[in-house]
Amino acid sequence: MADSNLASPSTEVLMSRLMAAIDALCETCRRPQYSQSLATNSILYPYTAARLEVAVLVRRPEWVEELRRLVKLCDPYAMTANFCTLDEMLDEALDKGDDDYDIDEQARRRNTEVATF
């Protein structure tokens, strides 16, 4: 039975773990024996989740650049119109400092649909 008195890790700790997992996936898929793996197709969702943690990213702007580097390095869809639209919205959330930015609402406002899966 888990101890209910244990504190949950901070959002910053969870973000660092998420970034480490994305980095590990990218590094693995760059190895020749895994180069045909489709696992990198799954990076867009955790990238989006991480980029929406605006309060953390404001404190750690270097993490934004690291996330951008990772997704462009190993996501095969990183330069698609879908990704570019999504990235514009994520940048807007960061520029506004909006930790409650609603991607769905913003996509509707732009009359577009964004797929993260």
PyMOL commands that place a pseudoatom at each C-alpha (Angstrom):
pseudoatom trace, name=CA, resn=MET, resi=1, chain=A, elem=C, hetatm=0, pos=[0.000, 0.000, 0.000]
pseudoatom trace, name=CA, resn=ALA, resi=2, chain=A, elem=C, hetatm=0, pos=[1.340, 3.407, -0.943]
pseudoatom trace, name=CA, resn=ASP, resi=3, chain=A, elem=C, hetatm=0, pos=[1.986, 5.978, 1.757]
pseudoatom trace, name=CA, resn=SER, resi=4, chain=A, elem=C, hetatm=0, pos=[-0.550, 8.764, 1.221]
pseudoatom trace, name=CA, resn=ASN, resi=5, chain=A, elem=C, hetatm=0, pos=[1.740, 11.172, 3.103]
pseudoatom trace, name=CA, resn=LEU, resi=6, chain=A, elem=C, hetatm=0, pos=[4.355, 11.127, 0.347]
pseudoatom trace, name=CA, resn=ALA, resi=7, chain=A, elem=C, hetatm=0, pos=[4.382, 14.307, -1.684]
pseudoatom trace, name=CA, resn=SER, resi=8, chain=A, elem=C, hetatm=0, pos=[3.936, 14.127, -5.424]
pseudoatom trace, name=CA, resn=PRO, resi=9, chain=A, elem=C, hetatm=0, pos=[6.917, 15.259, -7.472]
pseudoatom trace, name=CA, resn=SER, resi=10, chain=A, elem=C, hetatm=0, pos=[6.820, 18.853, -8.638]
pseudoatom trace, name=CA, resn=THR, resi=11, chain=A, elem=C, hetatm=0, pos=[5.792, 19.731, -12.171]
pseudoatom trace, name=CA, resn=GLU, resi=12, chain=A, elem=C, hetatm=0, pos=[9.397, 20.697, -12.846]
pseudoatom trace, name=CA, resn=VAL, resi=13, chain=A, elem=C, hetatm=0, pos=[10.605, 17.225, -11.812]
pseudoatom trace, name=CA, resn=LEU, resi=14, chain=A, elem=C, hetatm=0, pos=[7.934, 15.573, -13.970]
pseudoatom trace, name=CA, resn=MET, resi=15, chain=A, elem=C, hetatm=0, pos=[8.921, 17.794, -16.903]
pseudoatom trace, name=CA, resn=SER, resi=16, chain=A, elem=C, hetatm=0, pos=[12.579, 16.849, -16.542]
pseudoatom trace, name=CA, resn=ARG, resi=17, chain=A, elem=C, hetatm=0, pos=[11.588, 13.169, -16.562]
pseudoatom trace, name=CA, resn=LEU, resi=18, chain=A, elem=C, hetatm=0, pos=[9.404, 13.671, -19.632]
pseudoatom trace, name=CA, resn=MET, resi=19, chain=A, elem=C, hetatm=0, pos=[12.220, 15.451, -21.439]
pseudoatom trace, name=CA, resn=ALA, resi=20, chain=A, elem=C, hetatm=0, pos=[14.644, 12.681, -20.487]
pseudoatom trace, name=CA, resn=ALA, resi=21, chain=A, elem=C, hetatm=0, pos=[12.234, 10.094, -21.897]
pseudoatom trace, name=CA, resn=ILE, resi=22, chain=A, elem=C, hetatm=0, pos=[11.870, 12.030, -25.171]
pseudoatom trace, name=CA, resn=ASP, resi=23, chain=A, elem=C, hetatm=0, pos=[15.652, 12.389, -25.368]
pseudoatom trace, name=CA, resn=ALA, resi=24, chain=A, elem=C, hetatm=0, pos=[16.154, 8.657, -24.758]
pseudoatom trace, name=CA, resn=LEU, resi=25, chain=A, elem=C, hetatm=0, pos=[13.617, 7.786, -27.454]
pseudoatom trace, name=CA, resn=CYS, resi=26, chain=A, elem=C, hetatm=0, pos=[15.309, 10.115, -29.937]
pseudoatom trace, name=CA, resn=GLU, resi=27, chain=A, elem=C, hetatm=0, pos=[18.744, 8.750, -29.108]
pseudoatom trace, name=CA, resn=THR, resi=28, chain=A, elem=C, hetatm=0, pos=[17.582, 5.157, -29.485]
pseudoatom trace, name=CA, resn=CYS, resi=29, chain=A, elem=C, hetatm=0, pos=[15.922, 5.819, -32.832]
pseudoatom trace, name=CA, resn=ARG, resi=30, chain=A, elem=C, hetatm=0, pos=[19.112, 7.401, -34.170]
pseudoatom trace, name=CA, resn=ARG, resi=31, chain=A, elem=C, hetatm=0, pos=[20.887, 4.052, -33.806]
pseudoatom trace, name=CA, resn=PRO, resi=32, chain=A, elem=C, hetatm=0, pos=[21.055, 2.132, -37.088]
pseudoatom trace, name=CA, resn=GLN, resi=33, chain=A, elem=C, hetatm=0, pos=[19.393, -0.999, -35.719]
pseudoatom trace, name=CA, resn=TYR, resi=34, chain=A, elem=C, hetatm=0, pos=[16.333, 1.052, -34.671]
pseudoatom trace, name=CA, resn=SER, resi=35, chain=A, elem=C, hetatm=0, pos=[16.262, 3.531, -37.536]
pseudoatom trace, name=CA, resn=GLN, resi=36, chain=A, elem=C, hetatm=0, pos=[13.100, 2.005, -39.010]
pseudoatom trace, name=CA, resn=SER, resi=37, chain=A, elem=C, hetatm=0, pos=[11.207, 2.198, -35.716]
pseudoatom trace, name=CA, resn=LEU, resi=38, chain=A, elem=C, hetatm=0, pos=[7.961, 4.116, -35.830]
pseudoatom trace, name=CA, resn=ALA, resi=39, chain=A, elem=C, hetatm=0, pos=[8.269, 5.000, -32.145]
pseudoatom trace, name=CA, resn=THR, resi=40, chain=A, elem=C, hetatm=0, pos=[9.320, 8.549, -32.972]
pseudoatom trace, name=CA, resn=ASN, resi=41, chain=A, elem=C, hetatm=0, pos=[5.849, 9.106, -34.422]
pseudoatom trace, name=CA, resn=SER, resi=42, chain=A, elem=C, hetatm=0, pos=[4.677, 9.256, -30.804]
pseudoatom trace, name=CA, resn=ILE, resi=43, chain=A, elem=C, hetatm=0, pos=[6.777, 12.264, -29.787]
pseudoatom trace, name=CA, resn=LEU, resi=44, chain=A, elem=C, hetatm=0, pos=[4.342, 15.025, -30.755]
pseudoatom trace, name=CA, resn=TYR, resi=45, chain=A, elem=C, hetatm=0, pos=[1.918, 14.398, -27.877]
pseudoatom trace, name=CA, resn=PRO, resi=46, chain=A, elem=C, hetatm=0, pos=[4.470, 14.495, -25.024]
pseudoatom trace, name=CA, resn=TYR, resi=47, chain=A, elem=C, hetatm=0, pos=[6.164, 17.449, -26.757]
pseudoatom trace, name=CA, resn=THR, resi=48, chain=A, elem=C, hetatm=0, pos=[2.840, 19.303, -26.736]
pseudoatom trace, name=CA, resn=ALA, resi=49, chain=A, elem=C, hetatm=0, pos=[2.143, 18.380, -23.117]
pseudoatom trace, name=CA, resn=ALA, resi=50, chain=A, elem=C, hetatm=0, pos=[5.583, 19.612, -22.097]
pseudoatom trace, name=CA, resn=ARG, resi=51, chain=A, elem=C, hetatm=0, pos=[5.280, 22.859, -24.076]
pseudoatom trace, name=CA, resn=LEU, resi=52, chain=A, elem=C, hetatm=0, pos=[1.953, 23.603, -22.363]
pseudoatom trace, name=CA, resn=GLU, resi=53, chain=A, elem=C, hetatm=0, pos=[3.680, 23.692, -18.964]
pseudoatom trace, name=CA, resn=VAL, resi=54, chain=A, elem=C, hetatm=0, pos=[4.240, 27.391, -19.497]
pseudoatom trace, name=CA, resn=ALA, resi=55, chain=A, elem=C, hetatm=0, pos=[5.010, 28.286, -15.872]
pseudoatom trace, name=CA, resn=VAL, resi=56, chain=A, elem=C, hetatm=0, pos=[7.908, 25.824, -15.837]
pseudoatom trace, name=CA, resn=LEU, resi=57, chain=A, elem=C, hetatm=0, pos=[9.167, 26.903, -19.252]
pseudoatom trace, name=CA, resn=VAL, resi=58, chain=A, elem=C, hetatm=0, pos=[9.151, 30.564, -18.241]
pseudoatom trace, name=CA, resn=ARG, resi=59, chain=A, elem=C, hetatm=0, pos=[11.505, 29.635, -15.391]
pseudoatom trace, name=CA, resn=ARG, resi=60, chain=A, elem=C, hetatm=0, pos=[13.560, 27.353, -17.648]
pseudoatom trace, name=CA, resn=PRO, resi=61, chain=A, elem=C, hetatm=0, pos=[13.676, 28.880, -21.161]
pseudoatom trace, name=CA, resn=GLU, resi=62, chain=A, elem=C, hetatm=0, pos=[16.537, 26.566, -22.124]
pseudoatom trace, name=CA, resn=TRP, resi=63, chain=A, elem=C, hetatm=0, pos=[14.053, 23.691, -21.881]
pseudoatom trace, name=CA, resn=VAL, resi=64, chain=A, elem=C, hetatm=0, pos=[11.974, 25.216, -24.686]
pseudoatom trace, name=CA, resn=GLU, resi=65, chain=A, elem=C, hetatm=0, pos=[14.997, 25.168, -26.974]
pseudoatom trace, name=CA, resn=GLU, resi=66, chain=A, elem=C, hetatm=0, pos=[15.872, 21.623, -25.929]
pseudoatom trace, name=CA, resn=LEU, resi=67, chain=A, elem=C, hetatm=0, pos=[12.327, 20.426, -26.642]
pseudoatom trace, name=CA, resn=ARG, resi=68, chain=A, elem=C, hetatm=0, pos=[12.415, 22.128, -30.050]
pseudoatom trace, name=CA, resn=ARG, resi=69, chain=A, elem=C, hetatm=0, pos=[15.780, 20.548, -30.802]
pseudoatom trace, name=CA, resn=LEU, resi=70, chain=A, elem=C, hetatm=0, pos=[14.569, 17.080, -29.844]
pseudoatom trace, name=CA, resn=VAL, resi=71, chain=A, elem=C, hetatm=0, pos=[11.341, 17.201, -31.804]
pseudoatom trace, name=CA, resn=LYS, resi=72, chain=A, elem=C, hetatm=0, pos=[13.050, 18.534, -34.935]
pseudoatom trace, name=CA, resn=LEU, resi=73, chain=A, elem=C, hetatm=0, pos=[15.819, 15.975, -34.583]
pseudoatom trace, name=CA, resn=CYS, resi=74, chain=A, elem=C, hetatm=0, pos=[13.687, 12.881, -34.501]
pseudoatom trace, name=CA, resn=ASP, resi=75, chain=A, elem=C, hetatm=0, pos=[10.018, 13.555, -35.247]
pseudoatom trace, name=CA, resn=PRO, resi=76, chain=A, elem=C, hetatm=0, pos=[9.330, 12.727, -38.899]
pseudoatom trace, name=CA, resn=TYR, resi=77, chain=A, elem=C, hetatm=0, pos=[6.395, 15.151, -38.871]
pseudoatom trace, name=CA, resn=ALA, resi=78, chain=A, elem=C, hetatm=0, pos=[8.308, 18.084, -37.384]
pseudoatom trace, name=CA, resn=MET, resi=79, chain=A, elem=C, hetatm=0, pos=[8.123, 20.209, -40.511]
pseudoatom trace, name=CA, resn=THR, resi=80, chain=A, elem=C, hetatm=0, pos=[4.527, 19.517, -41.534]
pseudoatom trace, name=CA, resn=ALA, resi=81, chain=A, elem=C, hetatm=0, pos=[1.813, 22.170, -41.634]
pseudoatom trace, name=CA, resn=ASN, resi=82, chain=A, elem=C, hetatm=0, pos=[0.168, 20.434, -38.651]
pseudoatom trace, name=CA, resn=PHE, resi=83, chain=A, elem=C, hetatm=0, pos=[3.339, 20.764, -36.586]
pseudoatom trace, name=CA, resn=CYS, resi=84, chain=A, elem=C, hetatm=0, pos=[3.995, 24.348, -37.664]
pseudoatom trace, name=CA, resn=THR, resi=85, chain=A, elem=C, hetatm=0, pos=[0.460, 25.398, -36.677]
pseudoatom trace, name=CA, resn=LEU, resi=86, chain=A, elem=C, hetatm=0, pos=[0.781, 23.596, -33.363]
pseudoatom trace, name=CA, resn=ASP, resi=87, chain=A, elem=C, hetatm=0, pos=[4.178, 25.153, -32.684]
pseudoatom trace, name=CA, resn=GLU, resi=88, chain=A, elem=C, hetatm=0, pos=[2.794, 28.639, -33.424]
pseudoatom trace, name=CA, resn=MET, resi=89, chain=A, elem=C, hetatm=0, pos=[0.086, 28.078, -30.830]
pseudoatom trace, name=CA, resn=LEU, resi=90, chain=A, elem=C, hetatm=0, pos=[2.577, 26.730, -28.285]
pseudoatom trace, name=CA, resn=ASP, resi=91, chain=A, elem=C, hetatm=0, pos=[4.778, 29.787, -28.859]
pseudoatom trace, name=CA, resn=GLU, resi=92, chain=A, elem=C, hetatm=0, pos=[1.728, 32.001, -28.382]
pseudoatom trace, name=CA, resn=ALA, resi=93, chain=A, elem=C, hetatm=0, pos=[0.992, 30.319, -25.034]
pseudoatom trace, name=CA, resn=LEU, resi=94, chain=A, elem=C, hetatm=0, pos=[4.582, 30.898, -23.943]
pseudoatom trace, name=CA, resn=ASP, resi=95, chain=A, elem=C, hetatm=0, pos=[4.637, 34.515, -25.172]
pseudoatom trace, name=CA, resn=LYS, resi=96, chain=A, elem=C, hetatm=0, pos=[1.420, 35.237, -23.261]
pseudoatom trace, name=CA, resn=GLY, resi=97, chain=A, elem=C, hetatm=0, pos=[2.624, 33.355, -20.184]
pseudoatom trace, name=CA, resn=ASP, resi=98, chain=A, elem=C, hetatm=0, pos=[-0.674, 31.465, -20.318]
pseudoatom trace, name=CA, resn=ASP, resi=99, chain=A, elem=C, hetatm=0, pos=[-0.450, 28.269, -18.268]
pseudoatom trace, name=CA, resn=ASP, resi=100, chain=A, elem=C, hetatm=0, pos=[-4.120, 27.538, -19.069]
pseudoatom trace, name=CA, resn=TYR, resi=101, chain=A, elem=C, hetatm=0, pos=[-3.807, 27.878, -22.849]
pseudoatom trace, name=CA, resn=ASP, resi=102, chain=A, elem=C, hetatm=0, pos=[-6.467, 25.792, -24.582]
pseudoatom trace, name=CA, resn=ILE, resi=103, chain=A, elem=C, hetatm=0, pos=[-5.080, 24.245, -27.778]
pseudoatom trace, name=CA, resn=ASP, resi=104, chain=A, elem=C, hetatm=0, pos=[-8.542, 23.094, -28.927]
pseudoatom trace, name=CA, resn=GLU, resi=105, chain=A, elem=C, hetatm=0, pos=[-10.041, 26.545, -28.511]
pseudoatom trace, name=CA, resn=GLN, resi=106, chain=A, elem=C, hetatm=0, pos=[-7.130, 28.195, -30.299]
pseudoatom trace, name=CA, resn=ALA, resi=107, chain=A, elem=C, hetatm=0, pos=[-7.301, 25.692, -33.165]
pseudoatom trace, name=CA, resn=ARG, resi=108, chain=A, elem=C, hetatm=0, pos=[-11.015, 26.430, -33.588]
pseudoatom trace, name=CA, resn=ARG, resi=109, chain=A, elem=C, hetatm=0, pos=[-10.246, 30.162, -33.535]
pseudoatom trace, name=CA, resn=ARG, resi=110, chain=A, elem=C, hetatm=0, pos=[-7.815, 29.552, -36.406]
pseudoatom trace, name=CA, resn=ASN, resi=111, chain=A, elem=C, hetatm=0, pos=[-10.391, 27.365, -38.163]
pseudoatom trace, name=CA, resn=THR, resi=112, chain=A, elem=C, hetatm=0, pos=[-7.969, 24.454, -38.184]
pseudoatom trace, name=CA, resn=GLU, resi=113, chain=A, elem=C, hetatm=0, pos=[-7.567, 21.049, -36.644]
pseudoatom trace, name=CA, resn=VAL, resi=114, chain=A, elem=C, hetatm=0, pos=[-4.382, 19.877, -34.977]
pseudoatom trace, name=CA, resn=ALA, resi=115, chain=A, elem=C, hetatm=0, pos=[-3.579, 16.212, -34.437]
pseudoatom trace, name=CA, resn=THR, resi=116, chain=A, elem=C, hetatm=0, pos=[-1.142, 15.260, -31.689]
pseudoatom trace, name=CA, resn=PHE, resi=117, chain=A, elem=C, hetatm=0, pos=[-1.609, 11.488, -31.808]
for i in range(1, 117): cmd.bond("trace and resi %d" % i, "trace and resi %d" % (i + 1))
show_as sticks, trace
zoom trace
